[in-house]
Structures are given as structure tokens and as C-alpha cells.
Amino acid sequence: MPARRVIDRCLQLAQFTEEPGYITRTYLSPPMHGVHDCLTRWLREAGCEVAIDAAGNLRGVYPAAMANAPRIVIGSHLDTVPHGGAFDGILGVVLGVALVESLGGRRLGTEIEVIGFSEEEGVRYGTCFIGSRAVVGNIDDGLMQRIRPAILEFGLDPAGMAAAAWQHKISAYLEFHIEQGPVLESLELSVGVVEAIAGQTRAVVEFQGKANHAGTTPMLLRRDAVATAAEWISFVEQMGRNTPGLVATIGGLTAEPSVSNVIAGRVTATLDVRHAADAVRRECTRVAFTAAFDIAARRGLQCATRMIQDHAAAPMDAELTTLVESSVRAAGQSVYRMISGAGHDAMIIAQRHPAAMLFVRSPGGISHHPDECVREQDVAAALAVGKKILEHWS
């Protein structure tokens, strides 16, 4: 299948949305039926048996040349963020379909499962990776109770959730995904080999000062929560700049009472810290917390911190990543290894099965936005790499 057809299919699936004029498709929302219908037709035409599991994952299995063969899985997610793009997640699923079609009915020494995960973004329930968690058997009772109404409304049976977990021997999980960043474009490369997904810390930091009149309170007598937060934010930014491989972000900031003529008495800030080495990430988080307390104390304020999330880094399987790297080289592309700063389904799969990822260049580094796009030459490069990977099981 030419790369142009892959792109056109992604754009076709983008029409299934909860909001006309935008691409919004959350976990098991009604538009997901249309996505499933298209993918089911394409997969069956390629020779796959197709089913939808209790978590809402669409799964097409292409048989092997012999019985009781192991299985490789190619997949990504089908959901989007609100007002998202046409290629985040969905490109990896459509590329999986295209790779099966490229076999032209020829059977390999392994089964191929193409999977479209029902949920990765965490929009509807605030919990990410519902689809991939289901296939590794990691849906706990609390989450199950929350998502049960959506499963029933979509026409699925929650009682089948345990059966959604893979029963076959999984030799490899491969995820093709847009980079969602500017690195490959800056290097003028079509694809990149992901060697690890960075660990993530998310926390909330609160500065408690004293609200007072903006016109009558001298500067030296203020306990200004905004000024305190600003000094701390500058510290965090410098820490991120000075620590190789670290990204540190204050993405949310709420001041109270948030009016122009009142000194803010309270500020709540979010902290996001990511690094491929968990020890570095956790130490930098500790340093950021310590700085918050120290700055607050010097200015006469109180400080409190609350941890929201601590996800360990997920290294990709070394042997499988080497295969992807050699396939990139064999496809005539330059090899570049990189760390993913964003979370992906591969980080969940890697807990139980060998996993690898290939990034595809994101023009402008744009993602989670309607302007998200891909270049035909880059999609063609990813297809060529995928075909070389499949040759390993010929």
C-alpha cells in the first residue's frame, strides 16, 4: 500500500468525532463504532479474523504458516485528546493494516495481531492506557467499576474483561507512532528508534501566603504567593536546562483570589518532571520540592507538596530494538536512537512482553492539535522499515 493511502485512511478515520469540525474521540464514545467498522473491513480484506474485546480494543489476527506459532503484535491507540490531530495513535494502527496487506496473503512463521487500543489518552475517566492495561491483565476492580457503564453502553460485555488478556506467546510488540516533538525534524530524519520511554513524575505544589491590599501593603511586608511561585518556577526551569536529558514543566498555575488589586494569598502549581533514568528524575523532583520549601520559608510563606503520579521509565527490549535499528538501516534510513518524553502503550506492554517503538517525524513538532500532520516520504520510510522487520519472521 502506498504511503499516500495510509495518510488518506487516517484522514478518513478522523471524520469519526464527537465534535463536528474537530477531532475528539474519547474512550468508547459513539464515533468509535465508525472507526471499528472501517478498520474491520480493511483487516478482513487483508485476511485477518477480527474481534472486539471487552475493553473495546479492536483486534485483527493474521494466521501464521503453521499451527501453534508465536505472535507478534503491531498496534497503537484509537482515541484522541479533545480537538486533537488525525495521526496520533491512529497512524500506528493503519500502518499495521498496511503491513499485513503488503504480504499479499503470504504467511510467516508467526501470527500477526494488529490491535487498535480503545483508550490511551485518559480523557474520559482520567486514567490512561485502559486498552493496553486490559491486554496485560491489569484492570483492577476500582477501574472496572468506573468504566463498566461505558462498556455496556457500547454494546460489550464487561464479564469478558479477563479474556481480553493475551493468552498467546507474544514474541514482539511493535508500535509506530508520530514523534510528537521537534527532534527528528531538526535532524532532517524521517524516523527514529525509541530506546526508552521516560519516567514521569506529576505533583502539585501549593504556596500559602497572605492576601492583602495591593495599594497599601509595602513590598517588604508582603507574603505574596505569586512572587514566591515565580521565583520557584525560575528555579525549576534552570534545573531543567542544566540537567542533561531532563524536562521539567510548570504547566498549571492558579492564584487566589486572582484579582488585580489584591496580593495573592495562595498559589497552586503543577509540576511535571521526566527523565529516562528514574534515579535522576526522582532526585530532581526532591530538589524541586526542597527549593519550594526553602523559597517559601525565606519569604514567610507555608508550602505543601502532593505527589500525583510516579511512573517508572520503560526501556524497550534490547534485542527487539536492535532488530528495529537494523531494519531502519536496511530500509536506507539513517539510524538515530532517542528517548520518548511522552507516555505510550508500549510502556505498559513492556512490563510483560518484548516491546519496541519507531517514531515518525512530526512536522513542526506539532501534536495534540488540529494542525498535526505527517509527510508522505516519512510514512513511506516507516512502511519500508516495517517490511524489513517482518522479513525477520519470513
C-alpha positions, 0 to 999 in steps of 0.5 A, spaced: 500 500 500 502 506 498 504 511 503 499 516 500 493 511 502 495 510 509 495 518 510 488 518 506 485 512 511 487 516 517 484 522 514 478 518 513 478 515 520 478 522 523 471 524 520 469 519 526 468 525 532 464 527 537 465 534 535 463 536 528 469 540 525 474 537 530 477 531 532 475 528 539 474 521 540 474 519 547 474 512 550 468 508 547 464 514 545 459 513 539 464 515 533 468 509 535 463 504 532 465 508 525 472 507 526 471 499 528 467 498 522 472 501 517 478 498 520 474 491 520 473 491 513 480 493 511 483 487 516 478 482 513 480 484 506 487 483 508 485 476 511 485 477 518 479 474 523 477 480 527 474 481 534 472 486 539 474 485 546 471 487 552 475 493 553 473 495 546 480 494 543 479 492 536 483 486 534 485 483 527 489 476 527 493 474 521 494 466 521 501 464 521 504 458 516 503 453 521 499 451 527 501 453 534 506 459 532 508 465 536 505 472 535 507 478 534 503 484 535 503 491 531 498 496 534 497 503 537 491 507 540 484 509 537 482 515 541 484 522 541 485 528 546 479 533 545 480 537 538 486 533 537 490 531 530 488 525 525 495 521 526 496 520 533 495 513 535 491 512 529 497 512 524 500 506 528 494 502 527 493 503 519 500 502 518 499 495 521 493 494 516 498 496 511 503 491 513 499 485 513 496 487 506 503 488 503 504 480 504 499 479 499 496 473 503 503 470 504 504 467 511 510 467 516 512 463 521 508 467 526 501 470 527 500 477 526 495 481 531 494 488 529 490 491 535 487 498 535 487 500 543 480 503 545 483 508 550 490 511 551 489 518 552 485 518 559 480 523 557 474 520 559 475 517 566 482 520 567 486 514 567 490 512 561 492 506 557 485 502 559 486 498 552 493 496 553 492 495 561 486 490 559 491 486 554 496 485 560 491 483 565 491 489 569 484 492 570 483 492 577 476 492 580 476 500 582 477 501 574 472 496 572 467 499 576 468 506 573 468 504 566 463 498 566 457 503 564 461 505 558 462 498 556 455 496 556 453 502 553 457 500 547 454 494 546 460 489 550 460 485 555 464 487 561 464 479 564 469 478 558 474 483 561 479 477 563 479 474 556 481 480 553 488 478 556 493 475 551 493 468 552 498 467 546 506 467 546 507 474 544 514 474 541 514 482 539 510 488 540 511 493 535 508 500 535 509 506 530 507 512 532 508 520 530 514 523 534 510 528 537 516 533 538 521 537 534 527 532 534 527 528 528 525 534 524 531 538 526 535 532 524 532 532 517 530 524 519 524 521 517 524 516 523 527 514 529 528 508 534 525 509 541 530 506 546 526 508 552 520 511 554 521 516 560 519 516 567 514 521 569 513 524 575 506 529 576 505 533 583 502 539 585 505 544 589 501 549 593 504 556 596 500 559 602 501 566 603 497 572 605 492 576 601 492 583 602 491 590 599 495 591 593 495 599 594 497 599 601 501 593 603 509 595 602 513 590 598 517 588 604 511 586 608 508 582 603 507 574 603 505 574 596 504 567 593 505 569 586 512 572 587 514 566 591 511 561 585 515 565 580 521 565 583 520 557 584 518 556 577 525 560 575 528 555 579 525 549 576 526 551 569 534 552 570 534 545 573 531 543 567 536 546 562 542 544 566 540 537 567 542 533 561 536 529 558 531 532 563 524 536 562 521 539 567 514 543 566 510 548 570 504 547 566 498 549 571 498 555 575 492 558 579 492 564 584 487 566 589 483 570 589 486 572 582 484 579 582 488 585 580 488 589 586 489 584 591 496 580 593 495 573 592 494 569 598 495 562 595 498 559 589 497 552 586 502 549 581 503 543 577 509 540 576 511 535 571 518 532 571 521 526 566 527 523 565 529 516 562 533 514 568 528 514 574 534 515 579 535 522 576 528 524 575 526 522 582 532 526 585 530 532 581 523 532 583 526 532 591 530 538 589 524 541 586 520 540 592 526 542 597 527 549 593 519 550 594 520 549 601 526 553 602 523 559 597 517 559 601 520 559 608 525 565 606 519 569 604 514 567 610 510 563 606 507 555 608 508 550 602 505 543 601 507 538 596 502 532 593 505 527 589 500 525 583 503 520 579 510 516 579 511 512 573 517 508 572 521 509 565 520 503 560 526 501 556 524 497 550 527 490 549 534 490 547 534 485 542 527 487 539 530 494 538 536 492 535 532 488 530 528 495 529 535 499 528 537 494 523 531 494 519 531 502 519 538 501 516 536 496 511 530 500 509 536 506 507 534 510 513 539 513 517 539 510 524 538 515 530 536 512 537 532 517 542 528 517 548 520 518 548 518 524 553 511 522 552 507 516 555 505 510 550 502 503 550 508 500 549 510 502 556 505 498 559 506 492 554 513 492 556 512 490 563 510 483 560 512 482 553 518 484 548 516 491 546 519 496 541 517 503 538 519 507 531 517 514 531 515 518 525 517 525 524 512 530 526 512 536 522 513 542 526 513 538 532 506 539 532 501 534 536 495 534 540 492 539 535 488 540 529 494 542 525 498 535 526 500 532 520 505 527 517 509 527 510 508 522 505 516 520 504 516 519 512 510 514 512 513 511 506 520 510 510 516 507 516 512 502 511 519 500 508 522 499 515 516 495 517 517 490 511 524 489 513 522 487 520 517 482 518 522 479 513 525 477 520 519 472 521 519 470 513 
